[in-house]
Amino acid sequence: MKKEIISVPGVKAPDSPFNHVVKAGQLLFLTSQLSCDLKTGEIVPGNIEIQTRKALENIKYLLDASDSS
């Protein structure tokens, strides 16, 4: 199965050796989605509800930017 690294414009590249989005066949794999600002990499302050919401927003953004359906 062919593996393709998806680069999302405006998203800060990770400081560690992984990619935010990898496509393999018709599947997308997302890794290490934290409650951070995707442009700066800074963690968003707040309680668990705020941080969970931000992590889910990041996942939605990456999936949308990767043309997921």
C-alpha positions in Angstrom: 0.0 0.0 0.0 1.4 3.4 -1.0 2.0 5.9 1.9 1.6 9.6 1.3 2.5 12.4 3.7 -0.1 15.1 3.7 1.2 18.6 4.3 -1.5 21.1 5.5 -0.8 24.7 4.6 -0.6 27.0 7.6 0.0 24.1 10.1 3.3 24.2 12.0 5.4 21.1 11.2 5.9 18.9 14.3 9.2 19.2 16.2 9.4 15.4 16.4 9.8 12.8 13.7 6.1 12.3 12.7 3.6 13.8 10.4 0.2 15.2 11.3 -1.6 13.4 8.5 -0.6 10.3 6.5 -2.6 8.8 3.7 -2.4 5.0 3.0 -4.7 3.8 0.3 -8.1 5.4 1.1 -7.3 5.8 4.8 -6.1 8.9 6.6 -4.1 8.5 9.8 -3.8 11.5 12.2 -1.2 11.5 15.1 -0.6 13.4 18.3 -3.5 15.8 18.1 -3.3 17.9 21.2 -5.1 21.1 22.3 -2.6 23.3 20.5 -2.8 26.2 18.1 -1.9 24.5 14.8 -0.1 27.6 13.5 2.2 28.2 16.5 2.2 24.8 18.2 1.4 26.5 21.5 -0.9 24.6 23.9 -4.2 26.3 24.4 -4.8 27.0 28.1 -7.9 26.0 29.9 -9.8 23.2 31.5 -10.3 19.7 30.1 -13.5 20.8 28.2 -11.7 23.7 26.4 -8.7 21.5 25.6 -10.8 18.6 24.4 -12.8 21.0 22.2 -9.6 22.4 20.7 -8.2 18.9 20.0 -11.4 17.9 18.2 -11.4 21.2 16.2 -7.8 20.4 15.1 -8.8 17.0 14.0 -11.7 18.4 12.0 -9.5 21.0 10.4 -6.8 18.4 9.4 -9.5 16.1 7.9 -11.2 18.9 6.0 -7.8 20.2 4.7 -6.9 16.6 3.6 -10.1 16.3 1.5 -11.6 13.6 3.7 -15.3 12.9 3.3 
